[in-house]
Amino acid sequence: MTMLRRRSLLGLAVVVVTVAGCAAGSPPPAATDAGPARTAPAASVVEPAWQVGDRWVYQWTSGQETGTKTLEVVDVRDLNNVRYYVVRLDDAEHYYTHALHWAAAVREGKVEARMVPPQPWFVWPLVPGARWNHQGRFEQRDGVVTHDDRFTVIGSEPVEVPAGRYETIKLVRETDRRDGDEYWYAPAVRWYARWHGRRGDSQFEERLREYRPAPRPR
């Protein structure tokens, strides 16, 4: 599996076939969205609401390679009493919990990869200085990787990307392996505006090129 393909499965993002312990066609794992204890700050970023039709286009670079990727919310589904956003990326559907925790990637009706429990890239509200841990299993056809990740909300930071200038809040994911992520969540686009990651000796970056929200009720 190429680094770019693996990054897409882990996406954020971001950043995602039957595997051990995951039968073909089985639903994503149940969500556990409990977050860390914290005190309320003067300002914080609350959980966004996605809608079918929300669409993001990102420019990506990885070494000498460049390209674009398009993600679109195509459905909202209830499985095992858990509501998921379904996001289309190429010919795969990625499942996110209501709190935007990544759960699984499904292709042609079969689970290709999943995280058990879903990976909490965000824990709401996003509060500068907040920290949380995630211990889970990333399962796919060619093996299982155990995750013990540490997330930290760094704080507010303006970001300039092809889509424009956004006020963001920066988050960091650290691991005991040779990988990690920095990503900048932009409330104005309900997702990240920039994502920089490392996988071993390889690095990649995604920058928002276009955001097209679905019409909201007035």
C-alpha positions as CSV (number, residue, x, y, z in Angstrom):
1,M,0.0,0.0,0.0
2,T,1.4,3.4,-1.0
3,M,1.9,6.1,1.6
4,L,-0.8,8.3,-0.1
5,R,-3.3,5.5,-0.1
6,R,-2.6,4.7,3.6
7,R,-2.9,8.4,4.5
8,S,-6.3,8.6,2.8
9,L,-7.5,5.7,4.8
10,L,-6.3,7.2,8.0
11,G,-7.7,10.7,7.1
12,L,-8.3,13.4,8.3
13,A,-7.6,14.6,6.7
14,V,-8.1,13.1,7.8
15,V,-6.6,11.4,7.7
16,V,-9.8,5.4,5.1
17,V,-11.7,-5.3,2.9
18,T,-12.0,-7.6,5.3
19,V,-9.4,-7.8,8.1
20,A,-8.9,-9.9,11.2
21,G,-11.8,-9.4,13.6
22,C,-13.8,-7.5,10.9
23,A,-16.2,-9.5,8.7
24,A,-16.8,-8.3,5.2
25,G,-19.7,-5.9,5.1
26,S,-19.9,-5.5,8.8
27,P,-20.8,-2.0,10.1
28,P,-18.4,0.5,11.6
29,P,-17.6,0.0,15.3
30,A,-19.8,1.6,17.9
31,A,-18.7,5.1,18.8
32,T,-17.4,6.1,22.2
33,D,-17.4,9.9,22.1
34,A,-16.5,10.6,25.7
35,G,-14.0,13.4,26.0
36,P,-11.5,14.6,28.6
37,A,-12.5,16.6,31.7
38,R,-11.8,20.3,31.2
39,T,-12.7,23.8,32.3
40,A,-14.6,26.1,30.0
41,P,-12.4,28.8,28.5
42,A,-13.5,32.3,27.5
43,A,-13.7,31.1,23.9
44,S,-14.0,27.6,22.4
45,V,-14.9,26.0,19.2
46,V,-18.1,23.9,19.2
47,E,-19.0,20.8,17.3
48,P,-20.1,21.5,13.7
49,A,-23.1,20.1,11.9
50,W,-22.5,18.6,8.5
51,Q,-25.2,18.2,5.9
52,V,-25.5,16.1,2.8
53,G,-24.0,18.1,0.0
54,D,-21.1,19.7,2.0
55,R,-18.0,19.5,-0.2
56,W,-14.3,20.2,0.3
57,V,-11.5,20.2,-2.3
58,Y,-7.9,20.0,-1.1
59,Q,-4.6,20.4,-2.8
60,W,-2.0,17.9,-1.6
61,T,1.7,17.4,-1.9
62,S,3.7,14.3,-1.0
63,G,7.4,14.5,-1.9
64,Q,7.5,15.3,-5.6
65,E,3.8,14.3,-6.1
66,T,1.0,16.7,-6.2
67,G,-2.8,16.5,-6.8
68,T,-6.2,17.3,-5.5
69,K,-8.9,15.3,-3.7
70,T,-12.6,16.0,-3.2
71,L,-14.6,14.9,-0.2
72,E,-18.4,15.2,-0.1
73,V,-21.0,14.3,2.5
74,V,-23.3,12.0,0.6
75,D,-25.5,10.5,3.4
76,V,-26.3,10.3,7.0
77,R,-26.9,6.7,8.3
78,D,-27.9,5.0,11.5
79,L,-26.1,1.8,12.2
80,N,-26.4,-0.1,15.5
81,N,-28.1,3.0,17.0
82,V,-25.1,5.2,16.1
83,R,-25.5,8.0,13.5
84,Y,-22.7,8.4,11.0
85,Y,-21.9,10.9,8.3
86,V,-20.9,9.2,5.1
87,V,-18.2,11.0,3.2
88,R,-17.3,10.1,-0.4
89,L,-13.6,10.1,-1.4
90,D,-13.0,8.7,-4.9
91,D,-14.8,5.3,-4.9
92,A,-14.8,4.8,-1.1
93,E,-17.2,5.9,1.6
94,H,-15.7,7.1,4.9
95,Y,-17.8,6.9,8.0
96,Y,-17.5,9.6,10.7
97,T,-19.5,9.7,14.0
98,H,-21.5,12.8,14.8
99,A,-18.5,14.1,16.6
100,L,-16.4,13.6,13.5
101,H,-14.5,10.6,14.8
102,W,-13.2,8.5,11.9
103,A,-14.7,5.0,12.1
104,A,-14.2,3.1,8.8
105,A,-13.7,3.2,5.0
106,V,-16.1,1.1,2.9
107,R,-15.7,0.2,-0.7
108,E,-18.2,-1.7,-2.8
109,G,-20.2,-2.5,0.3
110,K,-17.3,-4.1,2.2
111,V,-15.3,-2.6,5.1
112,E,-11.8,-1.9,3.7
113,A,-10.4,-0.4,6.9
114,R,-11.6,0.7,10.3
115,M,-10.5,2.1,13.6
116,V,-11.8,0.4,16.8
117,P,-12.9,2.5,18.6
118,P,-13.3,5.4,16.2
119,Q,-10.4,7.8,16.1
120,P,-11.2,11.2,17.9
121,W,-9.4,13.8,15.8
122,F,-11.6,16.3,17.6
123,V,-13.1,16.4,21.1
124,W,-15.6,19.2,21.5
125,P,-15.5,21.9,22.4
126,L,-12.0,22.5,21.1
127,V,-10.3,24.3,24.0
128,P,-6.7,25.6,23.8
129,G,-4.6,23.4,26.1
130,A,-7.0,20.5,26.0
131,R,-5.5,17.0,25.7
132,W,-6.9,13.5,25.2
133,N,-5.6,10.0,24.4
134,H,-6.8,7.4,22.0
135,Q,-5.9,3.7,22.2
136,G,-7.3,1.7,19.3
137,R,-6.7,-0.8,16.5
138,F,-6.4,0.2,12.9
139,E,-7.5,-2.9,11.0
140,Q,-7.1,-3.6,7.3
141,R,-6.5,-6.5,5.0
142,D,-2.7,-6.5,5.3
143,G,-2.6,-6.3,9.1
144,V,-3.5,-4.6,12.3
145,V,-1.7,-1.6,13.9
146,T,-2.2,-0.7,17.5
147,H,-2.5,3.0,18.2
148,D,-1.7,4.9,21.4
149,D,-2.1,8.5,20.2
150,R,-1.9,11.7,22.1
151,F,-3.9,14.8,21.0
152,T,-3.3,18.4,22.0
153,V,-5.2,21.6,21.1
154,I,-2.4,24.2,20.6
155,G,-4.5,27.3,20.2
156,S,-5.8,29.8,17.6
157,E,-3.8,30.5,14.5
158,P,-4.6,32.3,11.2
159,V,-3.9,30.2,8.1
160,E,-3.6,31.2,4.5
161,V,-4.6,28.5,1.9
162,P,-5.7,28.6,-1.7
163,A,-9.4,29.0,-0.6
164,G,-8.5,32.1,1.4
165,R,-7.5,33.2,4.9
166,Y,-9.1,31.5,7.9
167,E,-9.0,31.8,11.6
168,T,-8.3,28.3,12.8
169,I,-7.4,26.3,15.9
170,K,-4.4,24.1,15.7
171,L,-4.2,20.5,16.9
172,V,-1.4,18.0,17.1
173,R,-1.4,14.2,17.1
174,E,1.7,12.5,18.6
175,T,2.6,8.8,18.7
176,D,5.3,6.4,19.8
177,R,5.8,5.5,16.2
178,R,7.5,7.5,13.4
179,D,4.4,9.4,12.5
180,G,2.4,12.4,13.6
181,D,0.1,15.1,12.4
182,E,-0.6,18.8,12.7
183,Y,-4.0,20.1,11.5
184,W,-5.8,23.4,11.5
185,Y,-9.5,23.2,12.1
186,A,-11.4,26.2,10.5
187,P,-14.9,26.8,12.0
188,A,-15.9,28.7,8.8
189,V,-15.6,25.5,6.7
190,R,-16.6,23.0,9.4
191,W,-13.4,21.0,8.9
192,Y,-9.6,21.4,8.5
193,A,-8.1,24.1,6.3
194,R,-4.6,22.7,6.4
195,W,-3.1,19.3,7.4
196,H,0.6,18.4,7.7
197,G,1.6,14.9,8.4
198,R,4.5,12.5,8.7
199,R,4.6,8.8,8.0
200,G,8.1,7.4,8.6
201,D,10.5,9.3,6.3
202,S,7.6,10.7,4.2
203,Q,5.8,13.9,4.8
204,F,2.6,15.3,3.1
205,E,0.5,18.4,3.3
206,E,-3.1,19.2,2.3
207,R,-4.4,22.8,1.9
208,L,-8.0,23.7,1.3
209,R,-8.7,24.9,-2.3
210,E,-12.5,25.1,-2.2
211,Y,-15.4,24.7,0.2
212,R,-19.0,24.4,-1.0
213,P,-21.5,24.1,1.8
214,A,-24.9,22.6,1.2
215,P,-27.7,25.1,1.6
216,R,-28.8,25.6,5.2
217,P,-32.3,26.4,6.4
218,R,-32.9,30.0,7.0
